[in-house]
Amino acid sequence: METTVLVVGAGGCGLTASIFLSTLGIDHLLIEQRPEPARLPKAHYLNHRTMEIFRQHGIAEDFYAVGAPLEKFGKVCWQTTLAGKGPFDGRVLYEMDAFGGGELRESWSVASPVSATNLPQIRSEPLLRGIAEQRAPGRVRYGHELLDWVEESGHIVATVRDAQGDTTTVAAKYLVAADGGRTVVPKLGIRLEGWPSFHHVTTVHFSADLSRWQRDGALLTYFINPKRPELSGSTLVEMGPTWGRFSEEWGLHFTTGPDDPARTQREAVLARIRDTLGIEDLRIRLHKVSNWSVDAVNAQHYRSGRVLLAGDAAHKMPPAAGLGLNTAVQDAHNLAWKIAAVESGWAGMDLLDTYELERRPIGRRHLDWAVGIIANAELVSETAIGLTPQVPTWMRPTFFSNYFADSARGRTARARAGEVFGTHRIDCQALDIELGGVYEKGALVPDGTSAPEPEPMGDIHVPTSRPGHRLPHVWVEQDGTRRSTLDLVSPHGFTVIHGPGGAAWAGAARRAADRIGVPLTVTSPTTETSGAGWAHRLGIGDEGVLLVRPDQYVAWRHTGAPADPEAELARVLDRITFR
Ligand SMILES: Cc1cc2nc3c(=O)[nH]c(=O)nc-3n(C[C@H](O)[C@H](O)[C@H](O)COP(=O)(O)OP(=O)(O)OC[C@H]3O[C@@H](n4cnc5c(N)ncnc54)[C@H](O)[C@@H]3O)c2cc1C
């Protein structure tokens, strides 16, 4: 058979690539070797940028309908155990607002029109599958494995094996490798830079009723065990489908050595869960135990001819700040409009080179960030309350007793620990990591300004309309409807947003777009609902203009009125479409 894009792998990356290509009217085939979506809970946090993208493609509400609402997951918590009879059992050591919840709500809602949500991959993949199948009937095929391919005469010719063992040939113009790095990267021999398999984790997925002991609102509960240091560092994650303490399913992640029986033996796994939670007789239904290694690697190239790597195929990172899946979705978003632009004839093939130019530094940024979080996790576990490796087990009760004491000494212990726990904001309050990824080179025209200096802890996001940044969110009114500036951006082409005094841009933009032959819409919201002038908040002033790409990134800006706006825009459009 023939198709325009062969997408290999129906994880979060491949499924979203399929959905975005469908929105853009690009014929494609998505193949997945497994007979059905994954049964591993894996990633669960869908961050603000991902939800903005889902909103643009009309699927955000599907996720909010079943995902955890912010009040049920906007906190992380450190506890000794959930229950138990010891004097320090079931005690909360520290908790902090997370992911835009609690006190973060106001400042984070200024930055984005959406909130994040939480939905583990066992639930998000079937949801994405349903949407992908609905938007591309018959083009999402499970039980189909890519065996091999060759690139010849400007085409990919792929050999695909179906569930019956029969092989067929698929001819495509592009191959999007969203295969988690399993098949395509090894065959291409692309080098992975970084640290492979540097950390081993066991993830246990189970059902249990924890409602008597668990409190509402904490997506992640980290344990620091009063008696047994080997139980510290384990993390309990809510898996739904009901959210909060009535969650039916849970995930427990813990670090294991190669000989740890809790990696393989059912009884040892059950004991590990009960001991960590401090509930001796807890009834548990075990679904799955997976032992996996954490990688921090970035592919040296994201493009090889007509093959484009996305998601875990391009970069693998520790499961911190939920960056793995979110970065994968954002790769798909970046790639889909570029393939659509080239295929629709309004951009040259070189536009595809900007995919690597833009996304590879982001892959590096996110994996470095996730590695930093893993390093910090040591600090915010036992060490936060003074339990350094030199402290013998017999001394542990003293530390817990001091920590909880209603005395000056206890207050100092808690205040000191609070400062240490506070560094965990690099994981759960990293708004700038979610929204502030910048493209310095790519399908954009720099304006000579410098990017705002990023806040080193990643928790303060400074919006800017500088080219290469995500368009800042501002609430505006358009045709009597309250909309985010992000809602003004069409996924089908460029969007020109001009200030209230910049009407000259409108006609000039349309003429330039017609001349060059690119789809472009022009908008200038009329009524201000956001207090200060929206155009000033966007950084363009009354007479300025922004040229925004289909993926809501700013391609170019001009803050005044040039002598010949049409010529200026034509020059810019020509440059960023590589024709
Ligand atoms: C146990 C586990 C727990 C994790 N927990 C977290 C977490 O808590 N937070 C987080 O952010 N990240 C986590 N991750 C990482 C996160 O799940 C990934 O970053 C994310 O799933 C990447 O999505 P993807 O679509 O790129 O790749 P994948 O989800 O790996 O999907 C790749 C797909 O390609 C298919 N495939 C491979 N080869 C072929 C072929 N030849 N033909 C057809 N299909 C093929 C595979 O079957 C698979 O379905 C975890 C990963 C694992 C393994």
The ligand as an SDF file (V2000), in Angstrom:
LIG
                    3D

 53 58  0  0  0  0  0  0  0  0999 V2000
    7.9550    1.2690   33.2310 C   0  0  0  0  0  0  0  0  0  0  0  0
    8.0510    2.6870   32.7370 C   0  0  0  0  0  0  0  0  0  0  0  0
    7.6030    3.7090   33.5600 C   0  0  0  0  0  0  0  0  0  0  0  0
    7.6750    5.0350   33.1260 C   0  0  0  0  0  0  0  0  0  0  0  0
    7.2010    6.0090   33.9400 N   0  0  0  0  0  0  0  0  0  0  0  0
    7.2470    7.2800   33.5050 C   0  0  0  0  0  0  0  0  0  0  0  0
    6.7500    8.3490   34.3050 C   0  0  0  0  0  0  0  0  0  0  0  0
    6.2620    8.1250   35.4140 O   0  0  0  0  0  0  0  0  0  0  0  0
    6.8090    9.6290   33.7970 N   0  0  0  0  0  0  0  0  0  0  0  0
    7.3460    9.8910   32.5350 C   0  0  0  0  0  0  0  0  0  0  0  0
    7.3790   11.0350   32.0840 O   0  0  0  0  0  0  0  0  0  0  0  0
    7.8200    8.9040   31.7820 N   0  0  0  0  0  0  0  0  0  0  0  0
    7.7760    7.6220   32.2250 C   0  0  0  0  0  0  0  0  0  0  0  0
    8.2390    6.6670   31.4330 N   0  0  0  0  0  0  0  0  0  0  0  0
    8.6940    7.0470   30.1160 C   0  0  0  0  0  0  0  0  0  0  0  0
    7.4990    7.3390   29.2130 C   0  0  0  0  0  0  0  0  0  0  0  0
    6.5820    6.3060   29.3250 O   0  0  0  0  0  0  0  0  0  0  0  0
    8.0030    7.5320   27.7960 C   0  0  0  0  0  0  0  0  0  0  0  0
    8.8120    8.7000   27.7550 O   0  0  0  0  0  0  0  0  0  0  0  0
    6.8810    7.7000   26.8020 C   0  0  0  0  0  0  0  0  0  0  0  0
    6.0140    6.6030   26.8610 O   0  0  0  0  0  0  0  0  0  0  0  0
    7.4590    7.8380   25.3980 C   0  0  0  0  0  0  0  0  0  0  0  0
    6.4750    7.6300   24.4590 O   0  0  0  0  0  0  0  0  0  0  0  0
    6.8470    7.1000   23.0190 P   0  0  0  0  0  0  0  0  0  0  0  0
    5.5510    7.0290   22.2960 O   0  0  0  0  0  0  0  0  0  0  0  0
    7.9380    7.9180   22.4560 O   0  0  0  0  0  0  0  0  0  0  0  0
    7.4720    5.6420   23.2230 O   0  0  0  0  0  0  0  0  0  0  0  0
    6.7970    4.3070   23.7520 P   0  0  0  0  0  0  0  0  0  0  0  0
    5.7250    4.5880   24.7400 O   0  0  0  0  0  0  0  0  0  0  0  0
    7.9230    3.4270   24.1590 O   0  0  0  0  0  0  0  0  0  0  0  0
    6.0780    3.6920   22.4750 O   0  0  0  0  0  0  0  0  0  0  0  0
    6.8120    3.0770   21.4450 C   0  0  0  0  0  0  0  0  0  0  0  0
    5.8960    2.0760   20.7710 C   0  0  0  0  0  0  0  0  0  0  0  0
    6.5270    1.6050   19.6010 O   0  0  0  0  0  0  0  0  0  0  0  0
    6.2300    0.2440   19.4610 C   0  0  0  0  0  0  0  0  0  0  0  0
    7.2200   -0.3510   18.5560 N   0  0  0  0  0  0  0  0  0  0  0  0
    8.5400   -0.5180   18.8000 C   0  0  0  0  0  0  0  0  0  0  0  0
    9.1320   -1.0730   17.7330 N   0  0  0  0  0  0  0  0  0  0  0  0
    8.1630   -1.2610   16.8010 C   0  0  0  0  0  0  0  0  0  0  0  0
    8.1660   -1.8030   15.4950 C   0  0  0  0  0  0  0  0  0  0  0  0
    9.2840   -2.2800   14.9390 N   0  0  0  0  0  0  0  0  0  0  0  0
    7.0040   -1.8590   14.8090 N   0  0  0  0  0  0  0  0  0  0  0  0
    5.8580   -1.3840   15.3620 C   0  0  0  0  0  0  0  0  0  0  0  0
    5.8070   -0.8720   16.6120 N   0  0  0  0  0  0  0  0  0  0  0  0
    6.9440   -0.7980   17.3150 C   0  0  0  0  0  0  0  0  0  0  0  0
    6.2870   -0.2770   20.8860 C   0  0  0  0  0  0  0  0  0  0  0  0
    5.5800   -1.4840   21.0210 O   0  0  0  0  0  0  0  0  0  0  0  0
    5.6290    0.8560   21.6500 C   0  0  0  0  0  0  0  0  0  0  0  0
    4.2510    0.6930   21.7800 O   0  0  0  0  0  0  0  0  0  0  0  0
    8.2170    5.3370   31.8440 C   0  0  0  0  0  0  0  0  0  0  0  0
    8.6700    4.3170   31.0270 C   0  0  0  0  0  0  0  0  0  0  0  0
    8.6130    2.9930   31.4510 C   0  0  0  0  0  0  0  0  0  0  0  0
    9.1160    1.9030   30.5530 C   0  0  0  0  0  0  0  0  0  0  0  0
  1  2  1  0
  2  3  1  0
  2 52  2  0
  3  4  2  0
  4  5  1  0
  4 50  1  0
  5  6  2  0
  6  7  1  0
  6 13  1  0
  7  8  2  0
  7  9  1  0
  9 10  1  0
 10 11  2  0
 10 12  1  0
 12 13  2  0
 13 14  1  0
 14 15  1  0
 14 50  1  0
 15 16  1  0
 16 17  1  0
 16 18  1  0
 18 19  1  0
 18 20  1  0
 20 21  1  0
 20 22  1  0
 22 23  1  0
 23 24  1  0
 24 25  2  0
 24 26  1  0
 24 27  1  0
 27 28  1  0
 28 29  2  0
 28 30  1  0
 28 31  1  0
 31 32  1  0
 32 33  1  0
 33 34  1  0
 33 48  1  0
 34 35  1  0
 35 36  1  0
 35 46  1  0
 36 37  1  0
 36 45  1  0
 37 38  2  0
 38 39  1  0
 39 40  1  0
 39 45  2  0
 40 41  1  0
 40 42  2  0
 42 43  1  0
 43 44  2  0
 44 45  1  0
 46 47  1  0
 46 48  1  0
 48 49  1  0
 50 51  2  0
 51 52  1  0
 52 53  1  0
M  END
$$$$
